[in-house]
């Protein structure tokens, strides 16, 4: 939960979360789960076996979240998971109120995401704490993004594990304490920066 994530970054693109229940059903049943983890992830979508279900629309040489958000087969205009957020394939931008939490002009969220989950052993950039993770991109701050994450966790597939939110706020947000309590009741950690104002 920050300023968004550059989900096309070569050190991050494989570790961006995909909303399993927002994947259109006709695609979901056809895509091969390459690593047999019960989830369709960008790792699966970058396997040549699944080439028919994706297009490299931004021509960067791999399939990333931007390709999915700009592909009508994926971003089909339907709220497939019926959570009130249409085409929230990778998260939500609560500042612009749309499904594209890219990060605007700020790189803070991308930097924090890199510390958490940049790919390792790939000779690019840095190595994050966890090289194989699914990071939900939520642009904005406060109670509403925390509740979005908590609700996603409550409605997750059995094979999904929602562990924590990372929060680097510079001011207190109304309702945040209640949102933290709701998250804690679902065993979700609220991780916050200690040095911010």
N, C-alpha and C positions, 0 to 999 in steps of 0.2 A: 504494500500500500504506500504509494509514493507518487513521483511525477510521471509514472509510466515506464515502459521498457522498450528499448530498441530491439524488437523481436526479430529483426533481420540480421543482427550482429552475428558474425561467424563464430564467436565464442559462446553465444547464448541460444541460438535458434533451435537446437535440439532439445533444450531444457524448458521450453515454454509449454505450459499446461494447455491441454485441449479439454474442453467441456464435453465429456463423453455423451451426455444426454442431449447436447445441442447438435451433435453430428447427425446430419440427415440419415434416416433409417436405411434408405436405399444404398447409401455409401457405406454405412457401418457394417451391414451384412456382407458386403463384397470385399472389404479391405482385409488383407492378411495381417494378423497380429504376429509380426516377425519374431518378437522376443517372448511370445506366449505369456505375457503378464496380465492378460485380461483387459488391457487398455489399448486404444488406438492413440499413438503418440506421434510426434514428428520424427522420431527415430524409425517408426514403422513406415511413415509416409515417404521417407527418403530412401527406403529400400526399393531397388528396381522392380521387385514383384508388384508394387503398388503404383507403378508409373501411370496407369490408365485413369487413376482417380485424382490426380493433381496436375497442376501446370505451374511452371516456374515463370510466373507473370512479371516478376521484377527482374528477371534475367541475371540473377546473381549466382547461378550454378547449383542451387539447392532449393528444397521446398521449405519455406518458413511460414510463420503465421500470417504475414502480409499477403502471401499468395492465396491462402485460404480465405482471408477476409475480402479479397477482391475477385473471388471465383463464385459465380452464382450457384454452382452446384453445392458449395459449402455454405456461403452466406445467402441463404435462399429466401430471406425476408420473413421467415417464420420463427416464432418463439417455440422451438421444438421441445424444450424442457419445461415450458409453461411457468417460468419463474418471473415473468414480467419484463425480461430483458431480451429483446429480439436479436438473434444471431450473436449471442455472447460466447463465441467460440473459444476465446482465450482470456476473457475477463471483461472489464467494463471501464470506460472513461466517465467518471462521475463529474468531471469539470465540463465536458462537452456534451454529456448525456448521450453517448453513442458507444458502439461496440469496438472502437479502435483506440486502445490505450497505449499508443505508440510512445508518447513521452514529450510531445511538443518540442519546445526549444531547450528544455532542461535535460541535463544528462545525469542528474542525481540518482534517479530511480534505476537507470541502466548501470551506474557505478555500483550501487548497493547490490543489485541483482548479480553483478559479476563477482562480487566478493562471496556471495552465497552460492552461486551455481554456474560459474564459467566452466566450460569444458576443460579438461586437463589432458595432458599428453598429446596435444594436437599442434604444438609449435606456433600457437597464435595467442597473443595477449598474455593473460594471466590464467592461473588455475584457481577455481573457486573452492569453497569448503566441500561441496558435494558435486561431483562431476556428472552424476546421473540423478536428476531431480526434475520435478514438474513445478514450475513457478507460474502462479496465476498473476497476470498483469492487471493491477487495479490502480487507475490514475485518480487521485484525489486523496482526501484524508478525513479521518473522523469516524463517527459511528456507522454511517451508511456503508462504506466499503467493508468495515469489519463485519457488519451484519450480512452483507452479500457473501462473504467468505464462510461465515458460520452456517448460513442457509445452504450453501453449496455442499458443505461437509455433511449436513443433516440429510441431504438428498443424494449422496454419492453412491456409486456402485460399491459393492463389497470389496472389489479389488483396488479401490482408491483409498488413500490415506491422507487426510488433511491434518497437518501437524501444527502449523504456526503462521501467524501474520508477522511481517516485519514492518515496523512503523517508525519513521523518522520525521516527526512533526516538530515545527518550531513554535507552535502555540497550542493551547488546550482547545479542544473542540467540544461543543455542546453534545451531551448524551454519550460521550465516549466511555465513561465509567460503566454505564449500564450495558453498552455493547461489549465491553471487555468481560463483564460478568456473564452475559449470555454465551460468549465464546468459551469461557472457562467451564461453564456447565456442560459443554460439548467436548471437553478435554482439549481445547485449542489454546496453545500458548500465544500470548500477546508479547512480542519482543519489541522493545523500544530503545531508541538511542538515548544514552545517558547525558550526552554533552550538548544536545540542542537546547535552545532557550526555554 
